[in-house]
């Protein structure tokens, strides 16, 4: 893709944010189907040696942010607890994987 570096960075940020926010749609039984499909596609992309596999593996992990949001809304004193910190950590790791996958596949360093 022949885009300027600034446009690539904006595209990576927007793609990562949109995909992370779309995790709100995974609340319910469709979580198993979506996460399973992401893992299968991720394994296929690993076999193809594509950096988009990082996006597929990071997407289900970003559900940790949704779990932390739901827990903080429903449980008292959840924000200061260890499970909240673990959920946030898993979610941030998933977002970092997705951002890295998008950035590597768009070759933002060039």
HUDA-V212952 format. One record per pair of residues at least 4 apart in sequence whose C-alpha atoms are under 8 Angstrom apart, sorted by sequence separation. I is the first residue (numbers start at 1). J is the second residue. D is the distance in Angstrom with one decimal. If there is no record, write none. Layout:
BEGIN
i->I j->J d->D
i->I j->J d->D
END
This chain:
BEGIN
i->3 j->7 d->6.2
i->4 j->8 d->6.4
i->5 j->9 d->6.3
i->6 j->10 d->6.2
i->7 j->11 d->6.1
i->8 j->12 d->6.1
i->9 j->13 d->6.2
i->10 j->14 d->6.1
i->11 j->15 d->5.9
i->12 j->16 d->6.0
i->13 j->17 d->6.1
i->14 j->18 d->6.0
i->15 j->19 d->6.1
i->16 j->20 d->6.0
i->17 j->21 d->6.1
i->18 j->22 d->6.1
i->19 j->23 d->7.0
i->22 j->26 d->7.7
i->23 j->27 d->7.6
i->26 j->30 d->6.0
i->27 j->31 d->6.4
i->29 j->33 d->7.6
i->30 j->34 d->6.1
i->31 j->35 d->5.8
i->32 j->36 d->5.9
i->33 j->37 d->6.0
i->34 j->38 d->6.1
i->35 j->39 d->6.2
i->36 j->40 d->6.2
i->37 j->41 d->6.1
i->38 j->42 d->5.9
i->39 j->43 d->6.1
i->40 j->44 d->6.3
i->41 j->45 d->6.2
i->42 j->46 d->6.1
i->43 j->47 d->6.3
i->44 j->48 d->6.4
i->45 j->49 d->6.0
i->46 j->50 d->6.0
i->51 j->55 d->7.6
i->52 j->56 d->6.6
i->53 j->57 d->6.2
i->54 j->58 d->5.9
i->55 j->59 d->6.0
i->56 j->60 d->7.6
i->57 j->61 d->7.2
i->58 j->62 d->6.4
i->59 j->63 d->7.4
i->62 j->66 d->7.4
i->63 j->67 d->6.3
i->64 j->68 d->6.2
i->65 j->69 d->6.2
i->66 j->70 d->6.2
i->67 j->71 d->6.0
i->68 j->72 d->6.0
i->69 j->73 d->6.3
i->70 j->74 d->6.2
i->71 j->75 d->5.6
i->72 j->76 d->7.2
i->77 j->81 d->7.0
i->80 j->84 d->7.0
i->81 j->85 d->6.7
i->82 j->86 d->6.2
i->83 j->87 d->6.1
i->84 j->88 d->6.2
i->85 j->89 d->6.0
i->86 j->90 d->6.1
i->87 j->91 d->6.1
i->88 j->92 d->6.0
i->89 j->93 d->6.1
i->90 j->94 d->6.2
i->91 j->95 d->6.3
i->92 j->96 d->6.1
i->93 j->97 d->6.2
i->94 j->98 d->6.3
i->95 j->99 d->6.1
i->96 j->100 d->6.0
i->97 j->101 d->6.1
i->98 j->102 d->6.2
i->99 j->103 d->6.0
i->100 j->104 d->6.0
i->101 j->105 d->6.1
i->102 j->106 d->6.1
i->103 j->107 d->5.9
i->104 j->108 d->6.6
i->3 j->8 d->6.3
i->26 j->31 d->4.9
i->45 j->50 d->5.3
i->46 j->51 d->7.7
i->72 j->77 d->7.7
i->78 j->83 d->7.8
i->79 j->84 d->5.8
i->80 j->85 d->7.7
i->103 j->108 d->5.5
i->45 j->51 d->7.6
i->72 j->78 d->5.4
i->78 j->84 d->6.3
i->79 j->85 d->7.8
i->45 j->52 d->6.7
i->46 j->53 d->5.7
i->71 j->78 d->6.5
i->72 j->79 d->5.8
i->26 j->34 d->7.4
i->45 j->53 d->5.1
i->44 j->53 d->7.9
i->42 j->52 d->7.5
i->43 j->53 d->7.0
i->42 j->53 d->4.4
i->41 j->53 d->7.5
i->42 j->54 d->7.2
i->72 j->84 d->7.9
i->42 j->55 d->7.8
i->71 j->84 d->7.6
i->42 j->56 d->4.9
i->41 j->56 d->6.8
i->42 j->57 d->6.0
i->68 j->84 d->5.6
i->39 j->56 d->6.3
i->38 j->56 d->5.1
i->39 j->57 d->6.1
i->38 j->57 d->6.7
i->68 j->87 d->5.6
i->67 j->87 d->6.6
i->68 j->88 d->6.3
i->38 j->59 d->7.4
i->38 j->60 d->7.4
i->65 j->87 d->6.2
i->64 j->87 d->4.6
i->65 j->88 d->5.5
i->35 j->59 d->7.8
i->64 j->88 d->6.0
i->35 j->60 d->5.4
i->64 j->89 d->7.7
i->65 j->90 d->7.6
i->34 j->60 d->7.9
i->64 j->90 d->5.6
i->65 j->91 d->4.8
i->64 j->91 d->4.3
i->65 j->92 d->7.4
i->62 j->90 d->6.8
i->63 j->91 d->6.1
i->61 j->90 d->6.0
i->62 j->91 d->4.0
i->61 j->91 d->5.5
i->62 j->92 d->6.7
i->62 j->93 d->7.5
i->61 j->93 d->7.3
i->62 j->94 d->4.8
i->61 j->94 d->4.7
i->62 j->95 d->6.0
i->60 j->94 d->7.3
i->61 j->95 d->7.8
i->58 j->93 d->7.4
i->59 j->94 d->6.1
i->23 j->59 d->7.9
i->58 j->94 d->4.0
i->59 j->95 d->7.4
i->26 j->63 d->7.8
i->57 j->94 d->7.6
i->58 j->95 d->6.3
i->58 j->96 d->7.6
i->20 j->59 d->7.0
i->23 j->62 d->7.1
i->24 j->63 d->7.9
i->58 j->97 d->5.1
i->59 j->98 d->6.7
i->19 j->59 d->7.3
i->23 j->63 d->5.9
i->57 j->97 d->7.5
i->58 j->98 d->5.3
i->57 j->98 d->7.9
i->20 j->62 d->6.2
i->24 j->66 d->6.6
i->55 j->97 d->6.1
i->56 j->98 d->7.5
i->23 j->66 d->7.0
i->54 j->97 d->5.5
i->55 j->98 d->4.1
i->54 j->98 d->5.8
i->55 j->99 d->7.4
i->55 j->100 d->7.8
i->54 j->100 d->7.2
i->55 j->101 d->5.3
i->54 j->101 d->4.9
i->55 j->102 d->6.9
i->53 j->101 d->7.0
i->52 j->101 d->5.2
i->51 j->101 d->5.0
i->52 j->102 d->6.5
i->51 j->102 d->7.4
i->51 j->104 d->6.1
i->52 j->105 d->6.4
i->51 j->105 d->5.5
i->50 j->105 d->7.4
i->20 j->95 d->6.8
i->16 j->95 d->6.9
i->16 j->98 d->6.2
i->16 j->99 d->5.7
i->13 j->99 d->7.1
i->16 j->102 d->7.7
i->12 j->99 d->6.4
i->15 j->102 d->7.8
i->12 j->102 d->5.7
i->12 j->103 d->6.0
i->9 j->103 d->7.5
i->8 j->103 d->7.8
i->8 j->106 d->6.9
i->9 j->108 d->6.7
i->8 j->108 d->6.1
i->5 j->108 d->6.1
i->5 j->109 d->7.8
i->1 j->106 d->7.2
i->5 j->110 d->7.6
END
